[in-house]
Amino acid sequence: MLKFTKQSDPEIAALVGEELNRQEHNIEMIASESTAPLEVMELSGSVFTNKTLEGYPGRRFQAGSEIADKVERLAWERAKELFGAEHVNIQSYSGSTANYSVFASVLNPGDKILAMRLDQGGHLTHGSPANWVSKIYNHVFYGVDKETERIDYDALDKLAKEEKPKMIIAGASSYPRLIDYERIAKTAEEVGAYFMVDMAHIAGLVAAKVIPSPIPYADFVTSSTTKTFCSARSGMVFCKEKYAKILDKGTFPGSLGSLMFHTMAAKTWSFKYAASQEFHDIMQQVVVNAQKLAEELAGYGFRIVSGGTDNHLLVVDLRGKGITGTVFQDALDAVGITVNKNMIPFDPEKPSVTSGVRIGLTSVTQRGLKEPEIVEIASIMNQVAEAPTDEANLAACKERAEALISKFPLYPAGAFED
Ligand SMILES: Cc1ncc(COP(=O)(O)O)c(C=O)c1O
C-alpha cells in the first residue's frame, strides 16, 4: 500500500497505515460509516482526479471531456435504473452539498423550510442555527411524539398549514424508524410546498429495496453516497423530470464548481454493485443485525429509543444505566468499539454530554458479522456500561472485542500489499 508515498513521505504513509490498523482492530459502529469496497478505493484514486471539467456531457466548459462524458452518462443510466428515478444529478460532492444544490435550485433568500429538529434526529444542513443555511432561509421544525418517539405527523401537518413553508424536508441522521413519505407528500401538496427527502443515511437500504423508497413521493431526493450506500465520499440528487433543468442549473453553476470525476467513477461502479444479490444480502443483514442488537441491549435493561429500529441504526437511552453518552462513548472507545454520543428525544443533557448513543450496523455487517456476533457485542457493551471507568473491566472487555473482530477482516488479506 502507498508504494510511492512511503518513499517520498513516510510520515503521512505511516498515518494511513495506523488508521488501517485502527479500523481493522476496532468494531466500527458509527451509523454514518461503511467500508468502501476495494473498487471504490481504486477508482477514487484513479487518473480521473486529474481532469477538470465543468458543465454537463455535451455542454462542457473545457476540452478533453469525451471519456469523462461517457462516465457521467453511464452513472446516470445506472443510478436511474437502480433507484427507479426520472432524473439524477450525480455531481454533488457530498450529502451536504446535495442539499445545498436543491436549495439553490428552488428557494430564494427568506423562504421558509419545515424540517426535522436536529436534536430529535434531523441534520445540520436542514436549518440548524449553527449552519449557514439558517442565515439565508427561515426555518420551522417538527419533531417526534414524546410517547412513541416517532414523527408526530399530525403536528407536522398542523404546523405546515399554519406556517405555509416553501419546502418540507424529511430524512434524518438518527431516526431509527421508517418515514411515511406518502403522508408528508400529501401535506406538502396541500400547502403548495416542495417535498425534499434527504436519504443520506438509508440510501443503501433503499437501493437494495430492503426498506421503502422516497423516490415516488418526493420532488427531490438527496443523498450521501457513503453511509449505507457504501461508496465514495460524495453525493447525488434525484428529482422528477419536470425539475430536471432547474436542478441541473442549481447544481452547476448554481452551487458547485468543477467536478470530482474520481468519485464519480467510483459511484458509477457502486450503482452497478448496489443492484447485485451480494449487496442486497448485506443490506438485509444490516437491518437484521440492528434489530438483534436492539433486542439484546433491551434485554440488558438499556432503553431503545422508539422501542426498536427498522433500519441500520439504533439510538440507546443510557439514563437507566446511570451513565451519559460521553461516558459510554469514551468507555466503548477504550475497548475498541466506536460509536457516537447522541441526543435522545427531549434530552435533558447538553449536546456535548447527551443521554444516549447512536449505533450503526453497516460496517460490521459488511465484515460478515451476524446474529451470534451481535449477541456478543451486546454482552460486551453491557459489561462496559456496568463499570465504565474500571480499568480492569475495560481491559477484559477489550480482549473480548478484539477476539471477536479479529475473525472478520476489514479487507481481504493482502489487499493493500505492494
Ligand atoms: C441526514 C443527513 N444528511 C446529510 C448529511 C451530510 O452528508 P455528508 O457528510 O456526505 O456531507 C448527513 C451526514 O451525516 C446526514 O445524516
The ligand as an ORCA input file, in Angstrom:
! r2SCAN-3c Opt
* xyz 0 1
  C     -29.426     13.221      7.004
  C     -28.070     13.679      6.557
  N     -27.974     14.496      5.519
  C     -26.799     14.951      5.068
  C     -25.636     14.559      5.671
  C     -24.344     15.128      5.180
  O     -23.723     14.230      4.383
  P     -22.180     14.396      4.012
  O     -21.435     14.071      5.258
  O     -21.991     13.414      2.886
  O     -21.991     15.813      3.580
  C     -25.666     13.691      6.752
  C     -24.409     13.290      7.403
  O     -24.332     12.611      8.360
  C     -26.922     13.234      7.213
  O     -27.003     12.431      8.263
*
